[in-house]
Amino acid sequence: MSERIENLKSAIQQKIGLARYVESTPVKEVFRGETVWEGVVETFDISLNPSVKRCYAWSYPDKGDTQYVTISATDEINSPQMAVKAYVASLMER
């Protein structure tokens, strides 16, 4: 497992629960003909948390630091693509 995936797993375990890596999915989110996000989303199964069974995660550089994004799966957020859509939508609301 790569260092990036291990770091994401650690970030998830600090916030949500015990994480087990499942897969990596390339995602490209386009809004009004423009690419607004492109990268790889990691999927983790979660245990020891009764309200979260799956989590999607990725990282990005920010002013010399690495930031971690973790999105818990829900009925509406049920894929890496939907996790990115939810994240982008939250940024647009700011």
N, C-alpha and C positions, 0 to 999 in steps of 0.2 A: 504494500500500500504506500502511496506517495506521501511525502511530508505534508503537502497541501491537504490531502484527505485526512491525515492524522490530526492536523490542526483544526480542521472543520469538525471532526469527531469530538475533539476535546472541547471546542466551543459549545457544541450541542450538549455534551454531558454536563457542562457547568450550568446550563440554563434549563434543560428539559428532562433528561434522563439517560439511561444507558443506551448507547447508539451502536448499531451494527451496519456497516457499509453494505449497500445493495448494488448501486450502479451509478455510472456517470452518463449524463445526457447533454449533448450540445443543444443550446437553445438560442434562437435569434428572434427578438421581438421587434416588430415593425409597426410604427404608428404613423398614419397619414403619409405612407411611402418612405419614411425615414427609419433607419435602424436606430432604435433607442436603447437597446441592450443586446449584447452578444457575448456568450461565454458558455462555460460548462457548469451544469447544476449537478450536485451530488445528492443522491437519495440515500437516506438512512432509515432503517426500522428502529423504533424506540421501544424500550421496555422499562419497567419500574416507574411508569407514569400512566396512571389510569385514563387520563384524558387525551394523551397523544400516542398514536401508534406509528406514525411516519413523519419524517421531517425532510425538507429540501434545504440545501445549503450551498453557498458559494462565498468567495472572498474577492476583495478588490483593494488596490493600493489607494491610500489617502494620506497625502502630506507625509510620506515616508513611513507610514504605519500600514499594517494590514487590517482591514475591517472585515468582519464576518457577518453574513446575513443568514439567518435561520428562519425558516417559515414552516410552521406546523401544518400538517395536512388537515383538511376539513372536508366536508361534503363538496364544497365549491372549489377548494384548492386541492385537487386530486392528481396533479401531475407536475413535473418540473416546469412545463410551459405555463401552467396556471399560477404557479408560485412566482414566476418572473412577472407575469401580468399584474398580479396583486402588488408586488413590490414597486413596479413602474407606476402603477396607479397611485400608490401612497406617496411617491415622490412628486407626482404632478399635482397632488392636493395641497402640497406645502406652499 
